[in-house]
Amino acid sequence: MVLLRSIERQGFATLAGVYERLAAVLVVVALAGGCASAQGTAVEGAAIAHRSVLVGIVNKQQIFEADPRWSAAYERTRIEPDAARALAAVPPGATVDVYLGTWCGDSVREVSRLLRYTEGMTAVPFALRLIAVDRSKSAPGFTEEAGLRYVPTFVVRRDGREVGRIIESPPRELGADLAALLDGSASGELSGR
């Protein structure tokens, strides 16, 4: 009873008002966490329940069907012509594994950009795998050794060895930074985070 009187003195007329304010605060906190944290999954799930969370190897069509934000972002995305030429000219034989969250705004932005780059190539000189993860950054059989902290993460491998990765957002521009990892002029972790 003392708690209720204290709540009423602070401007909340009813306990329902308290719950309403608390729910609003939790949604804001969950959204502010972006794609970095698995904390608050229940609130995030409630906030975006209309979207599908895909897990495992996916393709462009599956991603676009999972959430309408993806096709809209893809249509809006413009690529850098110099970066497109650099990506198309990298030595063949590398693999790029892209760990993404269909639920993640950073993934929507950066993976849509990558898909635009590959769409314009006559032949993509690297193998590309799109691996969707759940909100805890897990996709059984694919993520156990990936060391994911954030999504999207673009992991570049050559001759079975990791040469570098772009984490969450590139320091310059996705096409240019990915081309640098693929042609060997950059290595290690790259992030604009």
Contacts in CASP RR format, 6 or more apart in sequence:
PFRMAT RR
TARGET T0000
AUTHOR 0000-0000-0000
METHOD contacts of the structure
MODEL  1
MVLLRSIERQGFATLAGVYERLAAVLVVVALAGGCASAQGTAVEGAAIAH
RSVLVGIVNKQQIFEADPRWSAAYERTRIEPDAARALAAVPPGATVDVYL
GTWCGDSVREVSRLLRYTEGMTAVPFALRLIAVDRSKSAPGFTEEAGLRY
VPTFVVRRDGREVGRIIESPPRELGADLAALLDGSASGELSGR
4 15 0 8 1.000
7 15 0 8 1.000
7 18 0 8 1.000
12 18 0 8 1.000
12 21 0 8 1.000
26 40 0 8 1.000
26 43 0 8 1.000
27 43 0 8 1.000
27 46 0 8 1.000
27 47 0 8 1.000
29 40 0 8 1.000
29 43 0 8 1.000
30 40 0 8 1.000
30 43 0 8 1.000
30 44 0 8 1.000
30 47 0 8 1.000
31 44 0 8 1.000
31 47 0 8 1.000
33 39 0 8 1.000
34 104 0 8 1.000
34 105 0 8 1.000
34 106 0 8 1.000
35 101 0 8 1.000
35 103 0 8 1.000
35 104 0 8 1.000
35 105 0 8 1.000
35 106 0 8 1.000
35 107 0 8 1.000
35 150 0 8 1.000
35 151 0 8 1.000
35 152 0 8 1.000
35 168 0 8 1.000
36 149 0 8 1.000
36 150 0 8 1.000
36 168 0 8 1.000
38 135 0 8 1.000
38 136 0 8 1.000
38 137 0 8 1.000
41 135 0 8 1.000
41 136 0 8 1.000
44 103 0 8 1.000
44 135 0 8 1.000
45 135 0 8 1.000
48 103 0 8 1.000
51 66 0 8 1.000
51 67 0 8 1.000
51 69 0 8 1.000
51 102 0 8 1.000
51 103 0 8 1.000
52 65 0 8 1.000
52 66 0 8 1.000
52 67 0 8 1.000
52 102 0 8 1.000
53 66 0 8 1.000
53 101 0 8 1.000
53 102 0 8 1.000
53 103 0 8 1.000
53 132 0 8 1.000
53 134 0 8 1.000
53 135 0 8 1.000
54 62 0 8 1.000
54 63 0 8 1.000
54 66 0 8 1.000
54 101 0 8 1.000
54 102 0 8 1.000
54 132 0 8 1.000
55 132 0 8 1.000
55 133 0 8 1.000
55 134 0 8 1.000
55 138 0 8 1.000
55 139 0 8 1.000
55 140 0 8 1.000
56 131 0 8 1.000
56 132 0 8 1.000
56 133 0 8 1.000
56 139 0 8 1.000
56 142 0 8 1.000
57 129 0 8 1.000
57 130 0 8 1.000
57 131 0 8 1.000
57 132 0 8 1.000
57 142 0 8 1.000
58 102 0 8 1.000
58 130 0 8 1.000
58 131 0 8 1.000
58 132 0 8 1.000
59 130 0 8 1.000
60 115 0 8 1.000
60 130 0 8 1.000
63 70 0 8 1.000
63 100 0 8 1.000
63 102 0 8 1.000
63 111 0 8 1.000
63 130 0 8 1.000
63 132 0 8 1.000
64 70 0 8 1.000
64 71 0 8 1.000
64 74 0 8 1.000
66 102 0 8 1.000
67 102 0 8 1.000
67 103 0 8 1.000
67 108 0 8 1.000
69 105 0 8 1.000
69 108 0 8 1.000
70 102 0 8 1.000
70 108 0 8 1.000
70 112 0 8 1.000
73 108 0 8 1.000
73 109 0 8 1.000
73 112 0 8 1.000
74 112 0 8 1.000
74 115 0 8 1.000
74 116 0 8 1.000
77 112 0 8 1.000
77 113 0 8 1.000
77 116 0 8 1.000
78 116 0 8 1.000
79 113 0 8 1.000
79 116 0 8 1.000
79 117 0 8 1.000
79 175 0 8 1.000
80 173 0 8 1.000
80 175 0 8 1.000
80 176 0 8 1.000
82 176 0 8 1.000
83 117 0 8 1.000
83 173 0 8 1.000
83 174 0 8 1.000
83 175 0 8 1.000
83 176 0 8 1.000
83 179 0 8 1.000
84 117 0 8 1.000
84 120 0 8 1.000
84 121 0 8 1.000
84 175 0 8 1.000
86 175 0 8 1.000
86 176 0 8 1.000
86 179 0 8 1.000
86 183 0 8 1.000
87 117 0 8 1.000
87 121 0 8 1.000
87 175 0 8 1.000
87 178 0 8 1.000
87 179 0 8 1.000
87 182 0 8 1.000
88 121 0 8 1.000
88 122 0 8 1.000
88 125 0 8 1.000
89 125 0 8 1.000
89 179 0 8 1.000
89 183 0 8 1.000
90 125 0 8 1.000
90 126 0 8 1.000
90 179 0 8 1.000
90 182 0 8 1.000
90 183 0 8 1.000
91 125 0 8 1.000
91 182 0 8 1.000
91 183 0 8 1.000
92 125 0 8 1.000
92 126 0 8 1.000
93 125 0 8 1.000
93 126 0 8 1.000
93 127 0 8 1.000
93 158 0 8 1.000
94 125 0 8 1.000
94 126 0 8 1.000
94 127 0 8 1.000
94 156 0 8 1.000
94 157 0 8 1.000
94 158 0 8 1.000
94 163 0 8 1.000
94 182 0 8 1.000
95 126 0 8 1.000
95 127 0 8 1.000
95 128 0 8 1.000
95 129 0 8 1.000
95 156 0 8 1.000
95 157 0 8 1.000
95 158 0 8 1.000
95 160 0 8 1.000
96 126 0 8 1.000
96 127 0 8 1.000
96 128 0 8 1.000
96 129 0 8 1.000
96 154 0 8 1.000
96 155 0 8 1.000
96 156 0 8 1.000
96 157 0 8 1.000
96 178 0 8 1.000
96 182 0 8 1.000
97 129 0 8 1.000
97 131 0 8 1.000
97 146 0 8 1.000
97 154 0 8 1.000
97 155 0 8 1.000
97 157 0 8 1.000
98 111 0 8 1.000
98 114 0 8 1.000
98 128 0 8 1.000
98 129 0 8 1.000
98 130 0 8 1.000
98 131 0 8 1.000
98 152 0 8 1.000
98 153 0 8 1.000
98 154 0 8 1.000
98 155 0 8 1.000
99 131 0 8 1.000
99 133 0 8 1.000
99 137 0 8 1.000
99 139 0 8 1.000
99 142 0 8 1.000
99 143 0 8 1.000
99 146 0 8 1.000
99 148 0 8 1.000
99 151 0 8 1.000
99 152 0 8 1.000
99 153 0 8 1.000
99 154 0 8 1.000
99 155 0 8 1.000
100 107 0 8 1.000
100 111 0 8 1.000
100 130 0 8 1.000
100 131 0 8 1.000
100 132 0 8 1.000
100 133 0 8 1.000
100 151 0 8 1.000
100 152 0 8 1.000
101 107 0 8 1.000
101 132 0 8 1.000
101 133 0 8 1.000
101 134 0 8 1.000
101 151 0 8 1.000
101 152 0 8 1.000
102 132 0 8 1.000
103 135 0 8 1.000
104 151 0 8 1.000
104 152 0 8 1.000
106 150 0 8 1.000
106 151 0 8 1.000
106 152 0 8 1.000
106 168 0 8 1.000
106 169 0 8 1.000
107 151 0 8 1.000
107 152 0 8 1.000
109 169 0 8 1.000
110 152 0 8 1.000
110 154 0 8 1.000
110 168 0 8 1.000
110 169 0 8 1.000
110 170 0 8 1.000
110 174 0 8 1.000
111 130 0 8 1.000
111 152 0 8 1.000
113 174 0 8 1.000
113 175 0 8 1.000
114 128 0 8 1.000
114 154 0 8 1.000
114 174 0 8 1.000
114 175 0 8 1.000
114 178 0 8 1.000
117 174 0 8 1.000
117 175 0 8 1.000
117 178 0 8 1.000
118 124 0 8 1.000
118 128 0 8 1.000
125 182 0 8 1.000
126 156 0 8 1.000
126 182 0 8 1.000
131 139 0 8 1.000
131 142 0 8 1.000
131 143 0 8 1.000
132 139 0 8 1.000
133 139 0 8 1.000
133 142 0 8 1.000
133 143 0 8 1.000
133 148 0 8 1.000
133 151 0 8 1.000
137 143 0 8 1.000
137 148 0 8 1.000
137 149 0 8 1.000
137 151 0 8 1.000
146 153 0 8 1.000
146 155 0 8 1.000
149 167 0 8 1.000
150 167 0 8 1.000
150 168 0 8 1.000
150 193 0 8 1.000
151 168 0 8 1.000
152 166 0 8 1.000
152 168 0 8 1.000
153 165 0 8 1.000
153 166 0 8 1.000
153 167 0 8 1.000
153 168 0 8 1.000
154 165 0 8 1.000
154 166 0 8 1.000
154 174 0 8 1.000
154 178 0 8 1.000
154 181 0 8 1.000
155 162 0 8 1.000
155 164 0 8 1.000
155 165 0 8 1.000
156 162 0 8 1.000
156 163 0 8 1.000
156 164 0 8 1.000
156 165 0 8 1.000
156 178 0 8 1.000
156 181 0 8 1.000
156 182 0 8 1.000
157 163 0 8 1.000
163 181 0 8 1.000
163 184 0 8 1.000
163 187 0 8 1.000
163 188 0 8 1.000
164 181 0 8 1.000
164 186 0 8 1.000
164 187 0 8 1.000
164 188 0 8 1.000
164 189 0 8 1.000
164 190 0 8 1.000
165 181 0 8 1.000
165 188 0 8 1.000
165 189 0 8 1.000
165 190 0 8 1.000
166 174 0 8 1.000
166 177 0 8 1.000
166 178 0 8 1.000
166 181 0 8 1.000
166 190 0 8 1.000
166 191 0 8 1.000
167 189 0 8 1.000
167 190 0 8 1.000
167 191 0 8 1.000
167 193 0 8 1.000
168 191 0 8 1.000
168 192 0 8 1.000
168 193 0 8 1.000
169 191 0 8 1.000
169 192 0 8 1.000
169 193 0 8 1.000
170 176 0 8 1.000
170 177 0 8 1.000
170 178 0 8 1.000
170 190 0 8 1.000
170 191 0 8 1.000
170 192 0 8 1.000
171 177 0 8 1.000
171 190 0 8 1.000
171 191 0 8 1.000
171 192 0 8 1.000
177 186 0 8 1.000
177 190 0 8 1.000
180 186 0 8 1.000
180 190 0 8 1.000
181 187 0 8 1.000
181 188 0 8 1.000
181 190 0 8 1.000
END
